[in-house]
Amino acid sequence: MDIVEASVFELADDRRALNEHLLERFIAKFALDPTLIKSNSAYDAMCPYGLITP
């Protein structure tokens, strides 16, 4: 793996972490049930939203 591929993976990991953090903030702000939200398949679809993969 070259340095460009490594950088893309690192950015993808950072982006996914930011997406999860943002979803957590929405859940807390709107006082939603986190178990119900996270068990929905849409939650898994939203976490990798906007990721750039090689």
N, C-alpha and C positions, 0 to 999 in steps of 0.2 A: 504494500500500500504506500503510495507516495504522499507527500505533504498536503497536496490539494485534497485528496480523498479524506485524509485525516481531519482536515479543517472542516470539510462538509459534514462529517459525522459529528464533530464537536458542536457545530452550529445547530445541527438537527437536534442534538441532545438538549442544548440550551433552549431552543425554541419550544420543544415539547415541555420542558420544565416550566417555562413561562406560561404556556397555554394551560397547564394543570394548575398553576398558581392563580391565574385569572379565573378559571372555573371555580376554584375554591373560594375566591373572594365573592363571586356572584352567589354561590351557595350560602355563604355566611351573611351577606348583605340582605338577601331576600328571605332569610331564615328558612331555607329549604332543608329537607331531610337528606343528608349526604348519602346515606345508605341507598335510598330509593334512586337518587340521581346517578350514583356511580354504578349501580347494577343495570342501568339502561344501556343498550348498545350504542345509543347516540353519544354517550360520554366517551366511549372508546374511539368513536369516529372524530370527535372534536379535539382530542389530545394531539394527534399528529397533524392537525390542520395547518397548512402552509409550510410544511417541512420540505426542504429541498434534499432529495436523495440522489445519489450518483447512479 
